[in-house]
């Protein structure tokens, strides 16, 4: 006779009915004590079935077409389950099992037996996995009365990149009552980035963050007695379930208090998102049900429905003067439009700069047929498809361009190694429709870069008339020189300069209200820092706010609104989440992003603009952005009073990599992509 189930029921207690919120109809009924749910690589749901009180009557069920079928049987008391690649990991009393779900005849193998642990476990409960390394973390709830609880790390043997490891893991202790005396009954686990682990304590109802580098433990929230499941959504919201109270809470952003989302279950167990990311799957263990609850937190609801819009080629008949679709040796030579803007002089001309170093202009007319070359600096711009974050990356016309004829360009010089420059050019005296390439004055130089990537490159004049310049952290992974947090380095920063005057031997001056002008050892040009690689940023022409999309590293992409002197966290945070050896979470010294998304949705954000045009009034106030890798377009809306996201809606995409965005003079927004053989690389939004 097995006593684990009976001990659980006695020690944990059952939820009272209370004033239950209305629950949807269960997806599945009649399961024998379902404990944990996970979505597999086949996009099917898998559920651990505790069974009754006899060893061997536990199982893993797979949900197909709304029905549960036994996938693997003969388990004792399967609790937490989690996937890494093709393997499903299962905690089963005192051992960790592993199931190859792609096998012709799936079976559970013992991956870590009780005697492999530093101390024999008593009640292995939850499991979570570092999605990058495959490192497994498990909780041991001890005697269920507050003693002998622990958290363990199971490090698999090294394996070639992209392959699942074989062999047995190395196991070490992460946390026990010797390290945290308040520890009672450790239960739910989930990763917080790669540097930290979240733990909810069933006995105390406290949510903790464990720093996996230092071992330090931080209390994040409390009041969730009987805490069981922990699940992140794709945008930095955390869900917590309670086995004891039958409640589910949501934490809208790190640092906020839990908000009740649902109640009325008997025993809300270990949760996960469904394949859409819009529903939270919750097993009700005692009742034998599996629910799908809307993954919406009251007061923080997000609208995700697609906008009834599409995209189409803009200026479909446009021919690019001087451009050929093939090189002399027959190779494809696609156009790479990187900036779309306008003169700001009332002429309503479109200006497009290519990454190779040519700036074109043409009428803002869908029937336009030919461009004129405004500026050609291919002779000095370095661009290579193998190092495609270099080239001409930024272009901005002076607010008084009509009278002074000045334009500013950010580019990578061809004859120098790992340098970027910001230069001023002037309108040609001989031809007012051309910029004189010989008029170049270099204003700012980014020198001694370690690597070729993370260049940033957007430059833009703010409503204050100053020039804002962004450069990434200098390249490679993790910011190895910690440039972004170093206020003596221009890398990983937004700079702000006055191009209308000169001082201190420079061809510009530093505005007196820059945040660090009086700080010793700090570059006075710095406006904001803690940036990884803001590829595109833009000012909202109505509010003057500066929006910036920062490309992430391992797990998250983020959108920020930039504030004077703001620290945006890199390389100690990635979006909301702790990162690296000096990892930190939410804190008052850093600005949180206004939005993040997980790499399940995309892997390289391309920032856009807030739509203020008149052609599509339904887009007014939406920040348009995309992902270069997944080719997804989104429209993000904030509540103007709370500055909180209220909508993140997709727009149909023609299947083009999203290289950049731009605005014309009336405020219409376009997105740019690598062109086809006909030079079509500019797209607009339409009904």
NUTORPA-568871 format. One line per 8 residues: number of its first residue (from 0); their letters; for each residue x, z, y of C-alpha. Coordinates in pm, 1 decimal, m for minus. Layout:
# residues N
NUM = A = X Z Y  ...
END
This chain:
# residues 687
0 = XXXXXXXX = 0.0 0.0 0.0  146.7 m104.7 337.7  98.4 143.6 622.1  227.8 m58.6 920.3  m113.1 m180.1 1028.8  m272.2 163.3 995.5  11.9 323.8 1192.4  m35.0 66.4 1465.6
8 = XXXXXXXX = m406.7 132.3 1495.5  m359.8 509.3 1500.5  m63.2 520.4 1736.1  m169.7 250.5 1978.1  m539.8 330.7 1988.1  m819.5 83.4 2051.5  m956.9 m53.2 2374.5  m1282.2 90.6 2497.7
16 = XXXXXXXX = m1553.6 m160.2 2575.6  m1573.1 m50.7 2938.4  m1726.1 m287.9 3191.1  m1596.1 m602.9 3028.9  m1554.5 m913.6 3239.7  m1732.1 m1216.2 3103.2  m1507.4 m1390.2 2853.7  m1523.5 m1751.4 2740.2
24 = XXXXXXXX = m1618.4 m1834.4 2385.8  m1319.2 m1786.1 2153.1  m1129.9 m2093.2 2038.8  m1104.0 m1952.3 1686.5  m1285.2 m1666.3 1514.1  m1240.1 m1490.1 1184.2  m861.6 m1452.7 1185.4  m723.6 m1151.4 998.4
32 = XXXXXXXX = m552.1 m951.2 1273.9  m389.4 m1228.8 1481.2  m94.2 m1088.2 1675.6  111.0 m1358.4 1847.1  62.9 m1722.5 1944.8  312.5 m1997.4 2027.9  296.5 m2373.1 2086.8  531.8 m2574.7 1868.5
40 = XXXXXXXX = 730.2 m2894.4 1925.0  437.6 m3079.1 1765.2  214.7 m2940.9 2047.0  10.7 m2745.7 1792.4  m70.9 m2374.8 1816.1  84.9 m2133.2 1568.1  m47.9 m1779.0 1518.7  102.5 m1483.0 1335.2
48 = XXXXXXXX = m154.4 m1326.6 1103.5  m84.1 m960.7 1025.4  m340.6 m957.3 745.6  m453.5 m633.6 582.6  m260.6 m336.4 447.5  m80.4 m494.8 154.3  275.2 m628.9 167.4  279.2 m1005.3 137.3
56 = XXXXXXXX = m65.5 m1071.6 284.4  71.2 m1169.5 626.3  109.1 m1534.8 723.9  162.5 m1793.7 993.6  m139.1 m2011.3 1068.5  m139.0 m2346.6 1243.2  m438.1 m2447.4 1454.5  m532.8 m2812.1 1406.7
64 = XXXXXXXX = m852.0 m2972.5 1533.0  m995.6 m2631.3 1611.7  m935.1 m2490.8 1264.3  m676.9 m2242.7 1138.6  m487.9 m2335.4 822.6  m218.2 m2133.5 650.1  124.0 m2276.4 733.7  349.3 m2017.9 565.5
72 = XXXXXXXX = 229.3 m1722.8 358.1  386.0 m1423.6 184.8  493.8 m1236.2 498.2  455.3 m860.1 535.3  356.3 m774.5 893.1  443.1 m1073.2 1117.3  432.8 m981.9 1484.7  607.7 m1174.4 1761.5
80 = XXXXXXXX = 673.4 m1547.0 1721.4  873.7 m1785.1 1940.1  1012.4 m2136.5 1908.9  1361.9 m2272.0 1958.4  1384.3 m2643.4 1885.0  1245.6 m2698.1 1532.9  1258.3 m2331.6 1432.1  986.9 m2069.6 1457.8
88 = XXXXXXXX = 1132.6 m1718.0 1475.3  917.8 m1430.8 1346.6  959.4 m1052.9 1359.4  841.5 m904.6 1030.1  864.9 m521.9 1022.0  1242.7 m470.9 985.2  1367.0 m828.4 964.3  1368.3 m1151.4 1162.2
96 = XXXXXXXX = 1252.0 m1464.5 983.2  1309.7 m1829.2 1066.2  1087.0 m2122.4 968.6  1180.6 m2490.3 998.8  843.4 m2630.6 1102.8  960.5 m2988.9 1039.7  1041.5 m2927.1 673.6  833.3 m3102.1 409.4
104 = XXXXXXXX = 760.2 m2763.2 256.0  798.9 m2501.1 529.4  914.3 m2159.7 417.4  1033.7 m1839.6 581.1  1401.6 m1754.5 542.8  1546.5 m1416.3 633.5  1764.9 m1485.9 935.6  1847.3 m1121.3 1011.3
112 = XXXXXXXX = 1778.1 m842.4 762.1  1749.0 m472.7 846.4  2104.6 m390.2 742.8  2244.3 m645.9 989.7  2125.1 m441.2 1288.8  2346.3 m174.0 1451.1  2075.8 73.3 1351.6  1806.3 m6.4 1093.5
120 = XXXXXXXX = 1496.1 m106.5 1291.0  1165.3 67.3 1231.9  904.2 m165.6 1383.4  1027.1 m502.3 1510.5  761.7 m623.7 1748.6  813.1 m899.3 2004.9  1063.2 m1185.0 2022.6  1178.3 m1417.4 2300.1
128 = XXXXXXXX = 1451.2 m1680.6 2313.5  1693.4 m1815.6 2574.1  1587.4 m2180.4 2578.4  1939.8 m2297.4 2666.9  2156.9 m2110.2 2418.0  1910.2 m2018.4 2145.2  1997.6 m1648.8 2178.0  1713.6 m1439.7 2035.7
136 = XXXXXXXX = 1594.9 m1103.2 2171.9  1369.0 m869.0 1974.8  1203.2 m536.5 2052.4  1188.0 m247.6 1807.0  892.5 m21.8 1891.0  1048.3 262.7 1691.0  817.2 525.7 1545.8  536.5 419.4 1785.2
144 = XXXXXXXX = 540.5 772.2 1930.1  820.5 735.7 2181.7  1130.1 764.6 1963.4  1385.8 521.8 1820.6  1275.4 224.3 2031.2  1532.4 m43.0 2113.8  1593.5 m401.3 2224.0  1845.1 m618.8 2037.7
152 = XXXXXXXX = 2023.9 m945.9 2108.5  2078.7 m1187.2 1818.3  2344.0 m1442.4 1909.7  2349.2 m1746.1 1680.4  2669.9 m1920.8 1575.2  2788.0 m2197.8 1805.7  2636.9 m2539.9 1740.4  2689.2 m2885.9 1889.7
160 = XXXXXXXX = 2483.6 m2943.3 2203.4  2127.1 m3037.9 2121.2  2145.9 m2912.1 1763.7  1997.6 m2596.0 1621.0  2256.0 m2343.7 1497.7  2295.0 m2259.8 1132.1  2423.4 m1936.3 981.7  2349.5 m1572.1 1054.9
168 = XXXXXXXX = 2348.6 m1417.8 1402.9  2566.5 m1153.8 1560.2  2344.2 m858.6 1659.8  2412.3 m611.0 1938.1  2213.8 m342.3 2116.2  2076.1 m427.8 2460.3  1871.3 m115.7 2534.5  1763.3 214.0 2380.6
176 = XXXXXXXX = 1672.3 561.1 2505.8  2040.7 642.2 2537.4  2065.0 376.6 2809.9  1717.4 434.7 2954.3  1583.9 783.0 2893.8  1233.2 682.6 3008.4  1206.9 424.9 2730.5  904.7 500.6 2513.8
184 = XXXXXXXX = 772.6 214.6 2300.3  941.2 m116.4 2389.6  714.6 m410.2 2319.6  663.6 m738.3 2508.6  966.4 m948.1 2603.4  1031.0 m1263.8 2802.9  1333.7 m1416.2 2971.0  1368.7 m1400.5 3349.7
192 = XXXXXXXX = 1601.4 m1690.0 3407.5  1901.4 m1674.1 3176.0  2060.2 m1362.6 3320.1  1778.2 m1114.5 3276.2  1518.1 m1000.1 3029.3  1174.3 m859.2 3109.3  1035.3 m578.0 2893.7  694.4 m413.1 2902.8
200 = XXXXXXXX = 680.6 m64.4 2752.6  365.8 m9.9 2548.1  378.7 367.4 2581.9  443.1 399.2 2955.4  289.0 76.6 3085.1  604.9 3.9 3286.3  750.3 m343.4 3334.4  1131.7 m347.0 3343.2
208 = XXXXXXXX = 1398.3 m604.8 3416.1  1720.0 m574.7 3214.5  2031.6 m734.1 3364.3  2202.3 m888.8 3062.8  2539.6 m895.9 3239.7  2563.1 m533.9 3352.9  2300.3 m367.7 3135.2  2132.8 m222.8 3444.1
216 = XXXXXXXX = 1757.8 m168.3 3421.3  1516.5 m202.9 3713.6  1153.8 m93.6 3722.3  934.6 m377.1 3851.3  574.9 m258.0 3805.5  363.0 0.3 3626.4  3.6 80.8 3537.8  m16.7 m151.6 3236.5
224 = XXXXXXXX = m55.4 100.4 2954.6  m48.0 m62.9 2615.2  144.3 m360.7 2753.2  199.1 m620.5 2482.4  242.5 m984.9 2582.5  452.5 m1129.0 2866.8  416.8 m1494.3 2965.6  541.0 m1691.1 3266.7
232 = XXXXXXXX = 350.1 m1991.3 3389.2  538.5 m2293.6 3525.5  527.8 m2168.7 3885.7  664.3 m1814.4 3879.6  346.2 m1624.0 3796.9  368.0 m1364.1 3518.8  86.5 m1262.6 3283.3  77.7 m925.2 3105.4
240 = XXXXXXXX = m164.8 m834.7 2825.5  m258.9 m488.0 2700.1  m326.0 m425.6 2331.6  m460.7 m80.7 2411.2  m698.9 m155.3 2698.4  m787.1 m514.8 2613.7  m696.5 m623.1 2966.6  m488.5 m908.4 3104.7
248 = XXXXXXXX = m309.9 m885.9 3440.4  m133.9 m1141.6 3654.7  159.7 m1087.0 3889.6  134.8 m1367.3 4149.0  498.6 m1352.4 4259.9  795.7 m1132.0 4171.9  778.0 m811.8 4373.2  397.7 m801.6 4381.6
256 = XXXXXXXX = 164.8 m563.4 4199.1  m34.4 m665.0 3889.9  m386.7 m796.8 3947.8  m656.5 m771.1 3681.7  m749.3 m1114.1 3544.5  m963.6 m1035.7 3241.0  m1097.4 m742.4 3043.9  m1332.3 m681.9 2755.2
264 = XXXXXXXX = m1108.9 m774.7 2465.3  m1052.5 m513.7 2196.0  m677.7 m564.4 2171.0  m516.1 m835.4 2385.2  m197.7 m914.2 2195.7  102.5 m1144.8 2249.1  24.2 m1446.7 2471.2  149.2 m1793.6 2561.2
272 = XXXXXXXX = 42.1 m2095.4 2767.4  m139.8 m2384.5 2605.7  5.2 m2737.3 2615.6  m151.5 m2807.1 2955.8  m6.8 m2494.6 3116.1  m350.4 m2423.0 3262.7  m481.6 m2187.2 2993.5  m345.8 m1857.0 2867.0
280 = XXXXXXXX = m382.1 m1818.9 2490.9  m465.2 m1458.0 2398.9  m514.9 m1327.5 2043.7  m767.1 m1043.4 2022.2  m611.9 m878.6 1718.9  m877.5 m629.5 1611.2  m1168.2 m868.6 1665.0  m984.6 m1152.9 1490.9
288 = XXXXXXXX = m1034.0 m1399.2 1777.6  m811.3 m1636.8 1973.9  m908.7 m1692.8 2337.2  m805.7 m1948.4 2597.6  m839.7 m1785.7 2940.1  m799.8 m1974.1 3268.5  m445.8 m1900.1 3386.1  m566.4 m1814.4 3737.4
296 = XXXXXXXX = m500.1 m1488.2 3919.5  m790.0 m1369.5 4140.1  m705.4 m1424.9 4505.5  m416.1 m1652.3 4411.7  m600.2 m1941.6 4250.9  m428.3 m2279.3 4253.3  m609.0 m2612.6 4243.3  m436.2 m2849.2 3999.4
304 = XXXXXXXX = m686.2 m3134.0 3966.2  m525.5 m3474.8 4037.1  m597.0 m3627.1 4375.3  m809.0 m3944.9 4355.7  m522.7 m4149.4 4495.8  m268.2 m4394.8 4363.9  46.5 m4565.5 4484.8  118.2 m4928.2 4557.3
312 = XXXXXXXX = 411.6 m5137.7 4668.5  442.3 m5130.6 5045.4  557.4 m5443.8 5228.2  533.6 m5649.6 4906.0  665.5 m5972.0 5060.6  963.9 m5816.6 5233.1  1303.1 m5984.3 5189.1  1614.0 m5779.5 5258.5
320 = XXXXXXXX = 1855.2 m5974.2 5474.1  2201.3 m5997.3 5318.5  2097.6 m5845.3 4984.5  2128.9 m6022.7 4650.5  1968.3 m5894.8 4331.0  2279.0 m5981.5 4127.7  2648.7 m5937.9 4189.3  2892.7 m6227.4 4177.2
328 = XXXXXXXX = 2969.2 m6149.0 3812.2  2601.0 m6148.4 3712.1  2530.9 m5774.4 3706.5  2206.7 m5634.1 3841.3  2240.5 m5507.7 4196.8  1930.6 m5297.4 4272.9  1864.7 m5183.3 4626.0  1878.6 m4805.8 4676.9
336 = XXXXXXXX = 1667.6 m4722.6 4984.2  1748.6 m4361.2 5072.3  1603.1 m4308.1 5422.9  1281.7 m4444.4 5574.6  1224.2 m4351.6 5936.7  1154.5 m4499.3 6281.3  1312.6 m4523.7 6625.5  1068.5 m4278.9 6783.3
344 = XXXXXXXX = 1039.8 m4507.7 7084.3  681.8 m4628.3 7046.2  785.7 m4962.2 6895.7  635.4 m4877.8 6552.7  930.7 m5040.5 6378.3  1028.8 m4922.3 6029.7  1393.9 m4835.8 5969.0  1532.3 m4816.6 5613.9
352 = XXXXXXXX = 1887.7 m4715.2 5524.1  2034.2 m4794.9 5183.9  2277.5 m4575.0 4997.0  2531.0 m4859.1 5001.1  2554.6 m4839.1 5380.6  2318.0 m5096.5 5531.0  2043.6 m5004.2 5779.2  1749.8 m5246.7 5804.7
360 = XXXXXXXX = 1457.6 m5266.2 6044.6  1129.1 m5455.5 6030.5  775.9 m5439.8 6177.8  539.2 m5176.0 6040.7  313.8 m5446.3 5899.6  223.8 m5484.6 5532.4  264.7 m5859.5 5580.6  626.2 m5823.4 5701.2
368 = XXXXXXXX = 850.6 m6081.3 5535.7  1206.9 m6019.1 5648.0  1433.7 m5740.7 5767.4  1694.8 m5745.7 6038.4  2021.8 m5562.6 5986.0  2054.0 m5284.9 6240.5  2384.5 m5143.6 6113.8  2619.4 m5243.7 5831.3
376 = XXXXXXXX = 2895.9 m4997.0 5741.0  2946.7 m5095.8 5378.0  3313.3 m5140.7 5463.2  3351.8 m4762.4 5501.3  3079.6 m4613.4 5275.5  3169.6 m4504.8 4922.7  2899.0 m4561.0 4664.4  2925.3 m4590.3 4287.2
384 = XXXXXXXX = 2648.0 m4576.1 4028.8  2858.0 m4327.3 3831.4  2873.6 m4091.5 4130.1  2531.6 m4165.2 4272.5  2499.3 m3855.5 4489.7  2748.5 m4007.4 4734.1  2701.5 m4289.6 4983.6  2498.9 m4315.0 5301.3
392 = XXXXXXXX = 2269.4 m4015.9 5254.9  2124.9 m3933.9 5594.9  2020.4 m4108.2 5916.7  1855.0 m3967.3 6229.0  1776.9 m4122.9 6564.5  1833.6 m3913.0 6872.5  1501.8 m3795.3 7025.9  1604.1 m3991.5 7338.4
400 = XXXXXXXX = 1717.1 m4297.4 7146.2  1516.8 m4527.2 7372.6  1736.6 m4430.7 7667.1  2069.2 m4326.4 7509.5  2080.1 m4549.8 7200.0  2237.1 m4284.5 6974.1  2193.6 m4266.1 6597.1  2354.9 m4019.7 6357.0
408 = XXXXXXXX = 2464.7 m4095.7 6001.1  2575.4 m3875.8 5709.1  2793.6 m4065.6 5462.4  3081.2 m4048.5 5213.0  3392.3 m4231.0 5343.1  3530.6 m4494.8 5108.7  3898.9 m4436.3 5184.4  3895.1 m4058.0 5149.6
416 = XXXXXXXX = 3862.4 m3832.5 4848.8  3572.6 m3586.9 4826.6  3484.9 m3590.9 5194.7  3152.1 m3633.1 5373.5  3112.7 m3695.2 5744.7  2842.9 m3687.2 6009.8  2904.1 m3956.6 6269.6  2744.5 m4077.2 6590.8
424 = XXXXXXXX = 2692.2 m4448.0 6650.1  2557.9 m4621.1 6960.4  2337.2 m4918.2 7027.8  2522.8 m5243.0 7081.8  2563.0 m5344.5 7444.0  2547.3 m5709.7 7339.8  2235.1 m5683.6 7121.9  1983.0 m5398.5 7167.5
432 = XXXXXXXX = 1850.3 m5462.9 6815.7  2183.0 m5367.8 6660.3  2394.1 m5056.2 6632.4  2762.0 m5112.9 6702.2  2967.2 m5015.6 6392.0  3277.5 m4990.1 6611.2  3117.4 m4714.2 6820.4  3156.9 m4450.5 6549.0
440 = XXXXXXXX = 3254.0 m4096.7 6649.4  3294.3 m3845.4 6368.4  3129.1 m3518.4 6470.7  3155.7 m3306.5 6157.6  3365.6 m3336.2 5841.8  3299.6 m3171.1 5506.6  3644.7 m3166.0 5350.2  3810.5 m3040.6 5031.3
448 = XXXXXXXX = 3505.6 m3071.0 4811.7  3591.6 m2983.0 4452.5  3351.0 m3231.2 4296.9  3165.1 m3548.9 4384.7  2808.8 m3419.9 4351.1  2572.0 m3179.6 4528.7  2620.9 m3352.9 4862.8  2274.7 m3292.6 5007.2
456 = XXXXXXXX = 2296.7 m3528.7 5300.0  1972.6 m3508.8 5495.5  2012.2 m3488.4 5871.6  1717.0 m3441.7 6106.0  1648.9 m3350.6 6466.0  1426.8 m3046.9 6501.9  1154.4 m2992.7 6761.1  1419.5 m2801.6 6958.0
464 = XXXXXXXX = 1631.2 m3117.1 6995.7  1917.5 m2987.8 6780.3  2059.4 m3169.8 6479.3  2012.7 m3003.0 6140.0  2254.1 m3098.9 5861.6  2234.4 m2996.1 5496.4  2517.2 m3004.4 5243.2  2495.7 m2885.4 4883.6
472 = XXXXXXXX = 2722.6 m2624.8 4725.6  3004.1 m2867.3 4649.1  2915.6 m2962.9 4298.1  2921.3 m2896.4 3927.7  2724.3 m2620.2 3761.5  2676.2 m2265.8 3883.6  2864.9 m2300.3 4214.3  3197.2 m2184.1 4062.4
480 = XXXXXXXX = 3353.4 m2110.7 4403.5  3041.6 m1923.4 4521.4  3027.5 m2146.2 4827.8  2656.3 m2099.7 4890.0  2692.2 m1725.0 4958.9  3021.8 m1763.0 5147.5  2950.4 m1766.3 5520.8  3297.9 m1901.5 5584.2
488 = XXXXXXXX = 3218.2 m2223.9 5397.8  2993.6 m2510.7 5513.2  2887.9 m2583.7 5154.6  2547.1 m2469.8 5034.3  2429.8 m2447.1 5397.0  2204.5 m2591.9 5661.4  2398.7 m2635.3 5984.6  2253.1 m2663.9 6335.2
496 = XXXXXXXX = 2446.6 m2824.5 6618.0  2390.4 m2947.7 6973.3  2498.7 m3311.3 7001.3  2419.6 m3326.3 7373.7  2722.2 m3124.0 7479.6  3074.3 m3052.2 7360.8  3282.7 m2735.5 7349.8  3586.3 m2576.6 7184.9
504 = XXXXXXXX = 3754.9 m2911.8 7132.8  3466.3 m3046.8 6924.1  3235.1 m3336.2 6994.4  2934.8 m3106.1 6976.2  2854.2 m2748.5 7069.0  2693.9 m2461.8 6880.7  2353.5 m2348.3 7011.9  2374.0 m1999.8 7159.3
512 = XXXXXXXX = 2081.3 m1880.5 6947.0  2232.9 m1977.5 6612.3  2213.0 m1666.8 6390.0  2585.7 m1611.3 6332.9  2746.8 m1714.1 6662.3  2868.3 m1359.5 6725.0  2968.1 m1278.5 6366.1  3339.7 m1266.7 6294.5
520 = XXXXXXXX = 3462.5 m1482.6 6010.0  3138.6 m1678.3 5988.9  3089.9 m2045.8 6070.5  2877.7 m2041.4 6386.7  2711.2 m2370.6 6291.5  2528.7 m2206.7 5998.2  2151.4 m2188.8 6031.9  2063.6 m2098.4 5669.2
528 = XXXXXXXX = 2252.6 m2047.6 5343.3  2221.0 m1974.6 4971.4  2142.7 m2339.0 4893.5  2231.9 m2530.4 4577.6  2155.5 m2892.9 4660.9  1879.3 m2971.8 4906.1  1860.0 m3346.7 4853.3  1581.0 m3405.2 5108.9
536 = XXXXXXXX = 1433.8 m3192.5 5388.3  1194.5 m3265.9 5674.6  1016.8 m3111.9 5971.1  638.7 m3088.5 5979.3  561.4 m3282.3 6295.5  255.2 m3064.7 6366.7  389.3 m2711.8 6305.3  763.4 m2768.9 6346.5
544 = XXXXXXXX = 836.6 m2593.5 6015.7  1136.8 m2713.1 5818.0  1057.6 m2787.5 5452.5  1339.1 m2822.3 5200.3  1336.2 m2893.9 4827.1  1635.3 m2744.6 4643.5  1742.0 m2903.0 4315.1  1779.7 m2639.7 4043.8
552 = XXXXXXXX = 2030.7 m2582.4 3767.8  1906.0 m2483.8 3422.3  1542.9 m2393.8 3451.9  1370.4 m2417.0 3790.9  1319.2 m2642.9 4093.5  1209.9 m2491.4 4423.2  1057.0 m2560.5 4764.0  1149.9 m2349.4 5065.7
560 = XXXXXXXX = 1050.4 m2317.1 5426.7  1371.6 m2265.4 5619.4  1407.0 m1973.9 5860.8  1679.8 m1879.3 6104.1  1961.1 m1698.4 5922.5  1775.6 m1716.2 5591.8  1950.1 m1655.8 5259.4  1780.8 m1861.9 4986.1
568 = XXXXXXXX = 1952.3 m1691.3 4696.9  2180.2 m1941.5 4526.2  2397.4 m1875.0 4322.1  2255.3 m1529.6 4251.6  1903.7 m1661.5 4200.5  1750.4 m1985.7 4082.3  1414.6 m2006.6 4260.0  1248.3 m1666.7 4187.3
576 = XXXXXXXX = 1476.3 m1581.9 3894.7  1809.8 m1400.1 3856.5  2104.9 m1629.7 3791.8  2466.9 m1592.9 3691.7  2708.9 m1300.6 3675.1  2592.5 m1158.5 4010.8  2224.4 m1209.2 3936.5  1960.8 m1048.3 4156.9
584 = XXXXXXXX = 1583.7 m1060.4 4155.5  1333.0 m1040.2 4436.5  1479.3 m848.7 4731.5  1426.9 m810.7 5103.5  1759.6 m976.2 5190.6  1661.2 m1313.1 5046.9  1378.2 m1554.9 5118.1  1158.7 m1636.8 4821.5
592 = XXXXXXXX = 1059.5 m1997.9 4764.5  707.1 m2095.7 4858.3  684.0 m2284.3 4528.0  878.0 m2336.3 4207.8  832.1 m2536.6 3892.3  987.1 m2502.8 3549.4  1195.0 m2771.1 3382.1  909.2 m2826.5 3139.3
600 = XXXXXXXX = 752.9 m3020.1 3429.8  1057.9 m3183.5 3584.4  1430.9 m3146.2 3625.4  1529.2 m3278.1 3969.7  1306.5 m3225.0 4271.3  1291.1 m3480.3 4552.0  1161.3 m3327.8 4871.9  917.6 m3514.6 5092.0
608 = XXXXXXXX = 709.3 m3459.0 5402.3  391.2 m3292.1 5518.9  133.9 m3566.2 5566.1  8.2 m3589.6 5923.8  m101.0 m3952.7 5929.2  m453.1 m4080.5 5995.5  m482.6 m4346.6 5723.5  m555.1 m4093.6 5444.9
616 = XXXXXXXX = m721.6 m3789.0 5605.8  m767.8 m3626.2 5262.5  m389.3 m3580.8 5251.2  m365.6 m3402.1 5584.4  m151.4 m3089.3 5556.7  m28.7 m3160.8 5204.1  345.0 m3151.2 5140.2  424.5 m3457.6 4929.1
624 = XXXXXXXX = 713.5 m3427.7 4685.0  821.7 m3553.2 4344.9  1059.3 m3526.5 4052.7  1331.4 m3786.3 4002.1  1352.7 m3739.2 3624.0  986.9 m3716.9 3518.8  871.6 m3952.1 3798.0  587.0 m3715.8 3886.2
632 = XXXXXXXX = 430.7 m3702.0 4232.3  264.6 m3388.4 4366.0  80.4 m3276.6 4679.1  127.3 m2907.6 4765.2  m112.2 m2730.0 5002.5  m61.0 m2391.4 5168.5  m316.1 m2160.5 5324.2  m221.2 m2173.8 5694.9
640 = XXXXXXXX = m306.2 m1803.9 5740.7  m121.9 m1658.2 5440.7  132.2 m1939.2 5383.3  36.8 m1913.4 5016.6  1.0 m2212.1 4785.2  m361.6 m2304.6 4717.1  m318.3 m2648.1 4556.6  m54.7 m2845.1 4368.6
648 = XXXXXXXX = m213.7 m3174.8 4272.9  m65.3 m3476.9 4103.7  m91.1 m3832.5 4233.1  m79.7 m4130.9 3998.7  271.4 m4273.0 3978.9  375.7 m4629.7 3895.4  656.9 m4500.4 3673.8  937.1 m4517.8 3929.2
656 = XXXXXXXX = 1216.3 m4266.6 3983.9  1150.1 m4090.7 4313.9  1465.5 m4125.8 4519.2  1340.5 m4017.3 4861.0  1047.1 m3997.8 5101.5  1001.4 m4108.5 5459.6  756.4 m4120.5 5750.4  670.1 m4402.8 5985.6
664 = XXXXXXXX = 594.8 m4348.1 6353.5  216.4 m4295.8 6309.7  283.1 m4033.0 6038.4  214.6 m4225.3 5719.3  434.5 m4112.0 5427.8  614.0 m4337.6 5179.0  826.6 m4272.3 4874.4  1137.3 m4470.4 4790.7
672 = XXXXXXXX = 1273.2 m4580.4 4454.8  1551.3 m4794.8 4315.9  1421.5 m5147.7 4368.1  1322.6 m5410.4 4118.1  1482.8 m5756.6 4112.3  1261.1 m5865.0 4402.3  1373.7 m5575.6 4621.4  1048.5 m5381.7 4595.5
680 = XXXXXXX = 1140.7 m5014.4 4631.1  905.4 m4877.6 4899.9  570.1 m4735.3 4792.9  276.1 m4597.7 4984.9  m25.7 m4388.2 4892.2  m368.7 m4544.3 4875.3  m721.1 m4489.4 4741.6
END
